[in-house]
Amino acid sequence: MTTAVLLDVDVLRTAIQDEYAEVAACPMKGFHFHTGRFLASRLGYPSARVDSLPDAVVESFAGVGNPFSWGDLNPGETVVDLGAGAGFDALLAASMVGPSGRVIGVDMTRAMLDKARHNAAVLGLGNVGFREAYLEDLPLPDASADVVISNGVINLCPDKASVLAEAYRVLKPGGRAQIADIVVARAVPDDAKEDIALWTG
């Protein structure tokens, strides 16, 4: 017999938005997770790609892995970044796909999106844009992306199956997903799933 998980999705999303708005505004504050250049180095991002970036572009990075460890992106590709945050991975992707390519970052936290747009302007990248939406309902047409990337965000989504279904929907036939995230080896107890503090850390 299974029990229904009593999780208020709106309360959860608000708590996550509040946490990551703080990461956007005060990245050096100190969180239960690492941020910035130290984290990028620790996760294996090549220094040649990161060292020349302005601090504002790197400081709010809070990923859990490196989606580009699965392979570089190709010039001309269209890329969707699920949970783009302040844009670190999306901006790296924009540099890889070049002016003939396109990157669309999607996030639900307005403060992060504002910072991502500012960072794109600082770098002078015109081939990247950011949209406010939930990953369970992407504002993108079917079969529109060559690559979907994501870094440490799907684990924060209450309906992971819908997120993955949406990623599949927007991928072109033969497209690929390059995802870095947190997984657990054992089922999470229902009472833990209902504890919003455990979702946000």
N, C-alpha and C positions, 0 to 999 in steps of 0.2 A: 504494500500500500504506500503510495506517495502522497505527500501533503503539498498543498499549494504554497508557494512562496509569497508572502505578503510584503511586497516591495513597492513603495510609492515611487514610480519612475520619475515623476515631475520633481519630487524632493531630491531624488538621487541626482538628476541632471543639474539641478540648481546648486547642489553641494559641489559637484565636479566643476561646474562653471566658476563658482566662487574660488575654488582652490587654484584653478589655472589662470584666472584673472589676476590672482596674486603673483603667480609665477611670471606673468607678463609684466606686471607693474614693478615687482621687487624681486628680481631673479637671484639676487645675492642674499636674500633674507635667511635662507637655510630651510630646507624642507626635508621630509623623510626620504627623499630621493635626490640624487645628484643632478646638477644642471651645468650647462655651459661647456667651455673648452675642455675642462678636465674630463667631463663625461664623454664628449665626442672622441677624445683621445683614447679613453679607456675602452670604448666600444669599437675601436679600430678604424675610425674615419681617417683617411690619409691626411697627414699634416699639410701636404701640398694643396689640398682643397679647402682646408679650414683656416690655416694660419693667416691668410691674406684677407679674410672676411672681417668686417668691422665688428666690434664687440656687440653692438645692438642686434646683429644678425644671429649671433651664437649664444648670447647670455641666457635666453629663456628656453634653450633646447633641453628637453626632458625625456628623451627616448629611452628605450630599453635594449636596443640593438642597432644594427646597421642594415637597413633593407638593401643597400647597394652591395653588400657582401655576396648577394645572390647573382650579381653581375651588374655591369654598368648599363646605363640606358644608351640608346642609339640616337644619333641625330635624326630629327624629323618625327620622332615618336610623340604621341599624345599620352600624357601621364595624369592619373588622378591620385592625389595624396589624401587618404582617409585619416582625418584627425590631424590636420596640417599644423596646428598650433601657431607659433610665431613664424613659421615658414622655413625653418632650417633645411629640412629634407626637400621641400618643394623648390627652394631656391637652388640647392645643389642640382636637383633634377633639371631645372630650367637651364642651367649652365651646360649640362650634359646633352640635352636634346637640341640646344642651339636655336637660332632664330626661326628655323623651319619647323620646330617642334612646339609643343604647347603643354603647359602644366596647369592643372586645376586643383587647388587645395580646398578641402571642405572641412569645416570645423563648426562647433556649436557655441564656442566662446567668443563673444564679440571683441573682448579686449585682446585676445590672441590674434584674431583676424585683423584688427586695426594695426597691430604691430607687424604682422606679416606683410600687409600692404605697404606700410612705411618702409620695411626692409627691402621689398622688391624695388621701390622707388630709389632707395639709397644705392642699390646695386645697378640701377638703370636697366632692369630686366622687364621688357615689354611682352614677353611670351609666357607670363605666369599671372594667374588671377585667383582670387579667393572668394568662396561662397559660404554663407552661413546656412547650415542645415544639419539635421541629424543623419548619421551614417546609415540608419535604417531606412531612409527615404532620400536617396541622392537626387539632386536636381539636375540630372544629366540624362541624355538619351541613351537608348539601348545601343550596344556595340559601338561605343564612341571612343574607347580608350585602348591603346596598345598595352599599357602597363598600369596596374594598380599597386601603389605602395602604401604602407602604413607602418607606424612605429610606436608601439606601446599604447594603443588607444582602443583596440577592439576589446581588450580585457575590461575596459570601463563601461562598455555598452551592455545594457541589460538583455537585449535580444541579439545575441551574437549570430544566430542562424539567419536573421533578416539582414544583418550587415554583410555577411558572406554571400547571401543571395543577391544583394544589390551590387556587390563587387563583381559577381559573375555576370549580372545583367549588363553592366556598362562595359565589360570587356568585349573586344572584338573576338571573333573566332580565332583561336590560336594565340590570343593574348596571354599575358602572364601576370601573376601576382607575386610581389616581393614584400613579404610581411615579416616584421620583427615584433614579437609580443611575449607576454608572460603566459605560461600554461602551468597547470597543476597536474600532478600525477594521480591524485585521489579526488574523488567527488567532494565538493564543498558542502558542508552541512547546511540545511535550510536556515537554521537560526543565524549562521554567518552570512548567508546571502541577504538576509533581511537587515543586517547591520550596516547602515550607510557609512559609518565611520571606517569600516574595514574596506569599503570600495575606494574611498578617497585617501586612505592611509592614516 
